[in-house]
Every structure is written in C-alpha cells, then in structure tokens.
C-alpha cells in the first residue's frame, strides 16, 4: 500500500495547509486586516481587476476572507464574491457574519448554495440555511444529496439556539466490546470517518453513550485492554433540546473538548466540539451589555432598518418611564417656582442613583448568567449589596451635602440633598439586585428588562426624596 | 507485559473517573448545586459532623466542590476544607474563584500549598500563587521541587494576563525527522508525557515549531509517512508576552484546540489549550458590561471593602460630571423660576440622550473588543450611527413634541422639546461612537472610561439645548 492509497483526505488537507503562505503582510498587530490592504482590494474591485484581487486575497486564511467581506461596503461584497469564486469555500461561509452570509447566499442560485452546504459540517450548513425564507430553503434542500438533506432537515426540526442545531453528526462511535487494538484498527481502516475528532464515543447496543476515550489515551494504552476499562464514563451528556447557553456553561464548567448529544431516548445522535461553543460563549457573555442598553443583538452588519426599529422600541419604553419620573417633578412645580435651585440640584440625586443602580445591575446580571448567583447565596448577596449601597450612599451624601451646604451657604439644603442621596443609593442597591433576581425566578432574561425598572425606580425615588424632603422640612 | 506495567497513570485516571458516581442528585436543572444540598452541608458543618459532610461531598465533580465553597459564607469555607481535606485535590483549587482560593491558601501551611501546586499544571499553579504576598509566595516556592519551582518562577516572570502565565509546559514536541510510526512508538513508550494532549508539535533542531499534527491524523496515516508531510504548518504561534485577550481572539478566529507559545527567539516554550482559554473568552466578553457601569471586575467573591472602594471611585467621578451638568441648569435658574414646567420636562431630554448614547456605546465597545470595528470601516460605522440617531431623534422628537404640545396646550413648548430631543439624540449617537473609537486609538480601554464622557455630553447637551432654546425663543 502506498501513502497515496491511504487516507487521501488527510494528506490533501495537510498539503493544502502547507501551501497556505503566511498572510501576515496583510494583517496588523491586532491580527485584523490592514487598512491599506482593504483599500487596495477596494480600488481593484472598482477598477474591475478581478485577477489582481484574487492574487491579493488568495493567501488569506478563510477567517480573514470572511472578515474582508464584513469590512467592505454592502454593495462591494457581491463584486468580491465574483472575483474570488474559487476561494469561496465552505470555511469562508462558516466564518461569515449571519447577515452578510444571508445576503451573499440570496444572491447565489440554489444549486450553488446546495454545493457549498454539502461541503459544510451539519451545524455550519444549518447556520447557513436557517435564516433563509422557507421557499428559498426548500429550493436549496431539493438540490442536495438525500443524506445531507435529511441531516439538515433533522437539525432544522430542533428549536433555534438548541444543541440539536449546534451539533455535528460527524463523530466516531464504537461498540463497547472493542479493545484498544480493535479501535486502532478500526480508525486506521475506516474511510468514511469524521475529518477531525478528539475523542471517541463508546456506545452500547442501543446506541446509548457509555463513555469517551481521548485519542491520547488510545495512543498510550496496550492493544489488549478493553475500551470500557480506559474510557471515561461521561458525566456530561447534552440533551438535544438544551439551550446553547446551557451547553456553553457545561463546556466551561467541566473544561470539555467534546460532548455527546443524546435524544429523548438517550441515544447518541451527535457531538458538539469546543470550537463550535467558543463563539457562543463569547456571544452570550458579550450580549448582556447590549441587552441591558437595549441595543438588541448589537450586530453592526444588521440591516440598518432593523437596528433602528430595535433601538427605537427600547427608547420609546424609556420615554414612558422618563415621563413617569418627570410627573413626580410635576408634583413639586410650586416649590420649584419658589426655589429654582431645587431644579438645579435634583438631576444630581436622580443621576447618581442611576449610576449606582447600573453598577449593581451589571454585577448581578453577570453573576446570574454565569450561575454564580443561585438560590443558595441570594440572601447573602442582597445583604452585600445593601451594605455597599449604605457605605457609598453615606459617602456620597456627606460629600454632596457638605459641598451644597458650603457653596450655597445653606445647611438645610445640604442636609436635604445628603439624605436624598443616601435614600436613593439604598433604592439603587436594592432595586439593582431585587429586580433581576425576581425576573430570573420568573424565567425572564434579567438582562433584557431590568434596566427599565431600575432606572424608573432610581429616577422617581431621586426626585421624590429630594423634592419631598425639601417641601416637608419647609425649605420651599 | 501486563496492562498494569503500562501507562499506569492512564489506567488510574480512568478508574477514578469510572468511580465518580453521577452526582446529579445534588444538582438542579441548571446544573448548579441545589439549595437543599447546600443547606444540608451547612447544617452538618455547624453540627461538626465532618464525616457526614465528607460522604455528601465525595461524589461531586471538582468543579462542583469549587462551587460549593463559593456558595458558603466566608467563615464556613475553612470548616469545609477541614472536613474534606482528602478531596481538596488540585482540580478543586484550579476551579476555585481567585478570592476564595486566596483565602484558603492563606489558611494553609506553605508545605501543603507547595504539595498542591506541584500537582497542578503550571498555569493553574501560577494562578494559585500569583496573588500571594511576595513573602508567602517565596515560602511556598522554597518548599517545592527545584524543577517545578523553576517552571513557576519563569511563568511568574512574564507580565500578568500574558500568554506566558497561561501556557502549560506539559506538551509533546518531536523532531522533524520522525515518521508517523516513530511518533506512535514514541508516544506508546514515553512515560513522562503530558497527561492530556490533542496535538503534537513538530520542531526543528533549534526547537522552533514547524507545524502541528492532530492525533486523529496520526491514527489514520501509514507509519512510513514523514511527519513533515502530514503536519499542518502552524499559522498561529503565540508570542509569550501576548495579552490573554489577544490569545483568546486568535483561538476564536481560527477555531484552535491548542497553540504553540514561542519566546523572543522563536523557540517553543509552552502550549495553550482551548480549555484554558474558554474562561478568558467568557471573562473578557462579560467584563465590558461591568467596566462600562464602573463595577470593576464585578467579582461577587471580592472582599467587600475592595468592592466599595472600586464602585465609590467611579461614583465620585460621576458626581463631578453630574455637578457639571447641573451647573448648566444653574445658568437658567431665572427662566425656571418664571416657568417651572421647564424643570419638569428637562430630565426627559437629558435622560433620553443618555439612553441613546448608551445603546451606541454598547454596540461600539463590543465591536471594538471583537475586532469587528477596525480602521477600515470606522467611517461607515460613524455614518451608520448618525443615520440611526437622526431617525430615532426625529421619531422621539415628534412623539414628545406632539405629546407636550397637546397636554400643556403649548405648541411653542412642544417644538422646543422636539428640537432639543433631536439635537441630543444626534449628540448621543456621535459621542457614543467617537468617544470609544478615539480612546481605542489612544490605546485606552474604551469600556473603562467612555461612559463618563458620553453621559456628560448627553446630560449637558440635553439641558443646554432644551433650556437654551426655551430662553432663545422667548418661552421664559
């Protein structure tokens, strides 16, 4: 047997990798494409010099080609796709931003999309097809090989953002009676195996996973040993309908490289590998800041109309709460008319409450998202936030109280603003933890709606405590 | 040769894993420890029933034992450590929160800490020792084997949060002249190899990495093939002083499982594996919301004094900006005295600007952090944010303008607030992108200080535009 007869995929792949020249000339110190490089591509696309564009782009890693598409303007992207058709392999599509991919996919005929999808892992093919119109999706599926089509249709039947959409069906599973030697022979002879795998799953006769075996163990154990003696009995089976955020948390918690996905009957139906989870970990951890600020998923490649709609919806809700808070001020119009300085100082009290509330909210939302805050330590955390709010409320109250008292020569005013500052800080600390914890118990994502409630509370409490105390103590 | 002679580590490990009973009784549906379980541990600790505590905790995964420590109150943690000394293996320490680990480590004698550190991978041992006082650190190092000590001292010589601190020195590297068969024999015979590895590095005579070989390729290639023919020529060498955030971005971008770390001379000095990077990806992506809100690193296990200090520092800076904004209102005291309704409505204009600014800020900070916003597309993004601000400013202006005009029967007032709302939204959109982009160019983390600038701008612009237009148009 010559090397050429054997595992040709592996050799081809290696040769291709070896050929890929280091493309560092086009990358800056942050490993993003240089501005000059992008400019040059742009100029050549404008001039219709497709061959030169091809030569420039050819040495790039697929991930960098995907970045290049995202950096170009929307109308330049199809031009680039035409210029580098040969390079538009499945890896590039797998790396593309969803919105950019959708536009490119829509500009291609169904047959071509089907060809690309067939080369992709199931999870990447699903990502490519799941956002298409039902009609376009059917057209593409109709062009695919029955086996690939079935795999994608099954994956699409699972809920969005579930393990079923994320998993790959390319994995290696072997029966429990095998020895290490049997497994090595199987791997060396099998021709239709997954391209890349890190662990082998051992299954029983009903295809239920019993354990996993790292390749490094297999390489280091005597051939005669039974797999069931070296395998690790798997602690982390992923149900096929598990939400991807939960999947990501398991991978993190148990430092997994790959994990078995099982259906409702406990049968092994797929595997998820850590490289598919890494971008979810990043997205899920990064989305809290976007959700808390009401910026939707904050994707800069999203069509601008969608972005405007998402952000406006949030702003209109906030307008409602701002009007509510201002109606509290309205109750004290008379006092403000008599003593306008109150209007000058009141935004300080409400604003500082907002700042303190946002601090607590950010900490609590992250602690909930990372499962650090659970029912076992909620009370301790509430106590902790109360003490922080008390300490900072006192400090800020003394600071602003002294300042106002001295600057305006009005000790009474100083005491009123100091007291209001303390009250509003306490409100901020308590609302900052109680609101997200309550929403979480009600199975509502605390990142999505907590901020509205908390700022409403700190705004109204800020105005009411400061203006109310002023009137109550006869200041105005 | 019997199985017992061979690779005893592997077998022992597997047996241990097989013994670990599934601990699902103690976990809830979110895979966190049940409240009842934590309560029971607590009660038994109080009662001094250490044996029963041990029996309860023993089936848990090390990651769950670490979680248990974090869920207990600070004064209960040393009690638990005493009750389960045998179970306090290196894995538990590796999983512990930094602050919790520091306290536990400080309560142990140097010799015991040294024993634990010697069992850990270099990167975990470094994480355990790097936060100790210099004196305590030296005491522990003095108790360690010279080889382990040298490894840790070298790691500690690299900057904090750099690849050098993150990397492990346990990796498999082989010379370039080997064939697949040589490598397999080497792996099967080598006794002092890393416990877990996924790829093998191929190096030249000067120990410069030439490429990597996945274990699955080795298992599937004929023995006679030269490694240099199957290896992938590595595109992603990590310099030992690279910041961990950059490291995480590379792993994500190129979907790496492991990567070679090289020193200044290009020599292979360590490897970073994806499981060490996953928690960094999560931390770095999640920290933006904490930094933007001024909550420091938002660690709920941090000593409360540190938390108070961090948050108060931020609040005092914000107090300064709030006073600045209120001084703008002070310019218009006369007008407010004559027409107190201005004071009622002005917080709406400033607050809505703050909300819109926060939206843009969140999107831009994330886009910068994920390298999606680079110098190549900054202008397009500025244009995009301007169009969004214009659209939403017009919509909100019309809405509030009509509302105010109708409710108060004052068209003039309605037009003033509508115009102010539009102006402040444009300020919010532009400040929301220009401030973080400028800070990023100046190599300042935009998440840390952008929010102060942006809210100062939207507060002052909100007050100034609304009150200024009111006075300028003769409303008050």
Interface residues (C-beta under 8 A of the other chain):
Chain A: X1 X3 X6 X7 X10 X11 X13 X14 X17 X18 X20 X22 X30 X31 X32 X33 X35 X38 X39 X61 X63 X67 X70 X71 X73 X184 X187 X188 X193 X196 X197 X198 X211 X214 X215 X216 X217 X218 X219 X220 X221 X222 X224 X225 X229 X230 X231 X232 X233 X235 X246 X249 X250 X251 X252 X253 X254 X255 X256 X257 X274 X275 X277 X278 X279 X281 X282 X283 X285 X286 X288 X289 X290 X292 X293 X294 X295 X298 X300 X304 X307 X308 X311 X312 X314 X315 X316 X318 X319 X322 X323 X325 X326 X327 X329 X330 X333 X334 X336 X337 X340 X341 X342 X343 X344 X345 X346 X347 X348 X350 X351 X352 X355 X356 X358 X359 X360 X361 X362 X363 X365 X366 X367 X369 X370 X371 X372 X373 X374 X375 X376 X377 X380 X381 X384 X387 X388 X391 X392 X395 X396 X399 X400 X403 X455 X459 X463
Chain B: X1 X3 X6 X7 X10 X11 X14 X17 X18 X20 X22 X30 X31 X32 X33 X35 X38 X39 X61 X63 X67 X70 X71 X73 X184 X187 X188 X190 X193 X194 X196 X197 X198 X211 X214 X215 X216 X217 X218 X219 X220 X221 X222 X224 X225 X229 X230 X231 X232 X233 X235 X246 X249 X250 X251 X252 X253 X254 X255 X256 X257 X274 X275 X277 X278 X279 X281 X282 X283 X285 X286 X288 X289 X290 X292 X293 X294 X295 X298 X300 X304 X307 X308 X311 X312 X314 X315 X316 X318 X319 X322 X323 X325 X326 X327 X329 X330 X333 X334 X336 X337 X340 X341 X342 X343 X344 X345 X346 X347 X348 X350 X351 X352 X355 X356 X358 X359 X360 X361 X362 X363 X365 X366 X367 X369 X370 X371 X372 X373 X374 X375 X376 X377 X380 X381 X384 X387 X388 X391 X392 X395 X396 X399 X400 X403 X455 X459 X463
